Structures are given as C-alpha cells and as structure tokens.
Amino acid sequence: MDQREFQSSYGFLRHEPWQPKAYPGHKRAKAEKSELDGEEYVATIDYFMIKGKPVRPDHQFPRFPTYHPFAIHAEKFMCEELLYVSDTAAESHSSRKNIKNADAQIAGRIIVDMTFLRDKNKIQPVFPEEGSNGTKHYRVDYELVAIVEGRALRYEARSPAAEGGRVWGKGRFSIAAAFKEGTA
C-alpha cells in the first residue's frame, strides 16, 4: 500500500512525570505537583503522527498507556483526552506552553465517564509511593489509540489490551487537508 506524507503533526495532550534529564523539553517546563500521588508532572503534547513522515492509509499507531487519578470522594470520574494538531511541531515531550507548540490547536476530544469502575468495584484505591506526600486515591487506567483510515483519523480511549480492549470513547475526523497536495 502507498504511504502518504502529512503536512501536520497530531498528538495527545499528556501529563508526563517531570523528567528533565530524560526529556530536554521538560528542562524549562514548569512542573505541577499532584496532590493525589505527590509526583510532579508536565503537560506536554506527545505527537504520534509527525509532519513529513510517511504513513500508510490503514496505519494504527502504538498505543498510549494513560491514567487519571481521582480523589477518594470524587463524585464523578470524568476523563478527558485532547487531540492536538500542529503545522510546525514535530517533537514530543515539550510543554504545551513551549514555543515549539505555539501553533498547536485542539483538533478533537474524548470525554468518558469512568465512575462505573469505582461503583462496580472494578478498581480499588491506591496509595502513593512512600515519601511522596500524596494521599490515597483512585487511578483509572486505559489506552489511547489512533488509527488512520484512508482520509480519516479515528482515535479511541480503550481498556488495556490485556483486559479486552473495550472502547470507552472515540472520535473521528477528516485529515485530508493534512496530506500533501495531490494525495489520493
């Protein structure tokens, strides 16, 4: 199958553990400390489709393991995932506010109510690592998946593959404008 070259990059907003030695993009980023697990995080955009790199019209990108922590007494467990598009960015792990992501715009979103996991005892409270100053909380784990389907991009929030990969939420939109001119 022919490959297509994109003129834009697409990625998910992520809250990555602050690791300035591992990721140069974290060095100048302002980390925020989670009250729940006591760890420091940076809001970044993790690009899976990179401007200028060819992709098959039926390509599934590697899964993004993700999680959301919730306070023990949270009424609802609402998980929101944002999909960004950029015509200039091509590098992951930089802060959402970094100049490299200056033109990044929200292209899609998934909002999923995962409260049922607690209500049906599918998850149990977790404790923060010793010495982290966190508190007991719930943690909702799932995977983000992005799939090119011809001239469309489908993205989904799924339960982990080991648990059957059930789709909890999804979105889809045309990416035809991201192809180089004349792409079929």
Secondary structure, 3 states (H helix, E strand, C coil): CCCEEECCEEEEEEEEECCCCCCHHHCCCCCEECCCCCCEEEEEEEEEECCCCEECCCCECCCEEEEEEEECCCCCCEEEEEEEEECCCCCCCEECCCHHHCCCEEEEEEEEECHHHHHCCCCCCECCCCCCCCCCEEEEEEEEEEEEECCEEEEEEECCHHHCCCEEEEEEEECHHHECCCCC
